């Protein structure tokens, strides 16, 4: 049974990155924290990610990238969300992201980057803080 007030989160792996263990762990952890989680799987284009976000009517898009293409891929997802009038969707990211790239990603519309080793509770608490839901 789904909770109509549950926060809906899409977890996606954009690009050609072939490793998704961390994304799966985050997806399961957020689900266990009471959120509805949709995982799109590996090797998704920004266009497919945004289409899934639109179809699933999500509150949050979580992007994971280990391949080094995060600057282009994360930016493109944020641009496409705005083009689809989904600029209110919270976009967060994680993976192997150099500290010096984080300011650029924030300028492009990525609300927060969670570094390796971040506790799932911290991510869930951040999402709850940013996505206003009635009790």
Order of alpha helices (4+ residues) and beta strands (2+ residues): beta-alpha-beta-alpha-beta-alpha-beta-alpha-beta-alpha
